[in-house]
Amino acid sequence: MSDKNEKGGIQVISRAASILRVLKEGQSGMSLGKIADRVDLPRSTVQRITSALSEEKLVISDANGGGLRLGPELSALAGAAHYSIVEHCRLLLTELTQKTGETTDLAVMRGIGMVFLDQVPGVYRLTTVSQVGEVFPLTTTANGKACLAQLSKEDAIKLVRNEWGRNGIQRNVDEFLAELEAVRERGLAYDLDEHSAGVSAIGFSFVDWAGELHAISIPVPTTRFARQRATIEQALIETSTNIHQTFR
């Protein structure tokens, strides 16, 4: 291979990586034009590169018409890596359960929902227990709200409206955005009997080394939420400080 061809190949890889990083930030999908603006490349160039990425399932078209988003093959590649977020966070989840006596969950934001990755059961019995691999909504869960609060206003609105539209929910978007702003300010998100009747939760989000949004949350029967709230908040704040230092 000539030096010219080699440099051209390296440039294509670099541009493809830039496009994938931009799509990582746009969880709800991005148009070709917006991607081109973000990576400062001609739209035709972006189209050629994303077409090639699409053939490898590294990029897919959003089912709801939101443009392009990261594809399933990236998850497969991430799963083959030595780094495991579950292994890394297991000790933190265990410590949280020991401090609070409550069940602690780890979830990752995947497109339009939160996927549960791990759970450490508490000493108290929960009326509703999430299963690893189960997908929960974004707007009615503590972990979902915590992750939405990390997104740009534009991306958050798209995901919120998408979820509400699918479920026939009528709510005020501005009021919900104000709630997300409060989440950003205090670092904790709350589900107060919103997702499951009789169960409330508190959680926080973080971005791992791979750039993925995760959340750690603690669900509690609402009957003892008020009594446990301060203990859970303190434990989560301590863990949040610890984990954000790790992933800086």
N, C-alpha and C positions, 0 to 999 in steps of 0.2 A: 504493500500500500504506500502510495506517495505521501510526502509530508502534507501536501494540500488536502488530500482525501482524509488523512488521519485527523487533521485539525478540524475539517468539516464534520467528521463523525463525532468528535469530542464536543463540538459546538451544539450539535443536535441533542446530545445527551444532556448537556447543561441546560438547554432550553426546555427540554422535556421535564427535567427536574424542577425548573422554575414554575412550569405550568401545574405540575402536581402539587407543589407547595401552595400555590394560589388557590387551587381547588380544595385543599385541606382547610383553608380559612372559610370557604364558602360552603358550609354544610348543606345549604338548601339548593345548591346548583348555581352555575354561572353560564351566561351566554358566551359565544365565541368573541363577540365584540368587547365584553367586559374583561374577559381573560386577556385579550390582546392589549387592552389599555393597561392592565395591571403588570404585565410582563414586558411592556414596551416593545411589542413585535407586530409586524403586519398581520392582519386578520387571516390572510391566505396562508401564512407560515404556521400560525396557530392551528388552522384547520387541518393542514397536512400532518402536523405532529399529533394532534388529538385523534385523528383518524387511525394513525398507527398505534397509538396507545389503546384505542377502543378495540382494535383487533386482538390485542393481548389481554383484554378485559381489565386493564389498569384504569380505564375511564369508561363510564357508561352514561347514557342519556337519562335524565331524571324522568321517572314515570309520570310525574305531575306537570311536565312541561317547563320545569325550572332550568333547562339548559343541561350542562354537563356536570357530573360529580364523580368522585373517586369510585373505582370499581371494586368488585369482590376479590380480584386477584391480589390486590394490595394487602387485604386482610390475611390471605393465605401466606403471602410472603412474610408478613409481620409475625404470624404464628410460628413460622419456621425459624425465626431469629432466636438467639440465645436469651435475649432479654425477655423477661416475663413480668408484666405488671402485677399479675396475681401473686406470684411468688414474692415480689418486692413488697406488696402491701399486706400480705397475710399477717405479719407480725403486728402491723399498725392496727388492723382490724381486731386482732386478738386483744391487744392492749386496751382498745376502746371498749370492748365487751367486758373486760375485767374491771375497768373503771366505772362503768355504768350499770353493768348487769344485764344490758339490753343487747338484742341482736344487731349486728353491724353488717352493712352491705357495701359491695364495690360494684359499680356499673360503669359502662362506657357509652358515650353518645355515638349512635350509629344512624346517621341520616335523620329519620323522622321519629326515632324512639331511643329509649335507654335500655341497653342490654345488660342484664345482671351477670357478672363474671364470678363473683365469690361471695360467701356469706359465712359469718361466724355466729352460731346460735347463742342467745343469751340464757341466763338462768331463769328468766321469766317466760311464761308461755305467751305466744303471739296468736291472736285470732286469725291473722292472715300472714302467711309466710311466702316470700318470693322464691322462686326456683332459679337456679343458675341456668342461663340461656333464655329466660323469660324476657319479653320486651314490654316495657312500661311506657306510658305517654310522657310528654315533656311538660305540659302546662299544668298538670295537677299533682305532680310529684316533687318532693324536695330535691332529689338528684337532677330531675329534668330542668327545674327552674334554675338551679345552681349553674348548669351548663349553658342554658339560654342566656344567662346574665353575662357570660364570657364572650358572646358573639356580638357582631356589629348590629346596630339597630335594624338595618335593612334585612340581614339574614334572620334575625330573631323574629321579625314581623312575618316573614314568609313562612317560617316553620309554625308559628302560632296560628296564623290564618289557615294554613293547610290542615292542622290538627283539628281546629274548631270546625272547619268546613266538613271534614270527614265524619265528625261526630255530631253535627248539628248543634253545636254549642253557640249560644248567643251571649257574648261578653264584650265589654268595652276594651278595645286594644290599648288605648292610652292609659287606662287604669292598670292594666297588666304590665305595661312598660314601666310604669312608676314603681310597681312591685319589684321588677327586675333591677331597677336602679337602687332600691333599698337593699336588695341582695348584694349588689356590688359594694355598697357602702359598709355593710356590716360583716360581709364575708360568709353569711349563712342564709340558707333558703329554708322555707317552711311549707309543709303540707299539713294543714289543719282540717282533718276529716274530709279532704277533697277527693282523693283517689279511692280510698276504701273507707266505708262507714265504720266508725269506731277505732280507726287507726290514724295516728298523726306521725309526722317525721320531721327531722332536721338534717340538713346535709350541706356539704361544701364541694366545690369542684376544683380541679387542677388539670394542668396540661403536662403530659409526660414527656420523656425525651424524644418520642416519635412524633410529638405534636398533636396527640389525640386528647380529646376532652374526656375526663373521667370524673366520677363523683363518689364520695363516701357518705353514706347516710345511715341514720339510726331510726328505725320505725318503733313506735311505742303505742300500746293501747291508749286511747284518748282518756280513759278513766284514770290513768296515773301520769298523764303527760305533764300536767301542771306541777306535780310533785317532783318529777324527774327533769324538768326542763333546764333548770340552771346547771345541774350536774352534767347533762348532755352537752349543753352549749359550751361549757368550759372545756370539756374533754375534746370536743371537735375543734375548737379554736386552737388548742395546743397541738393537735395532730395536723391541722391545716398549716400552722407555722412550720412544723417539722418537715412536712412533705413539700411545701413550696421551696424551702431551702434546698432540699434534695434535688428537685427538678429545675433549679435555676440555670 
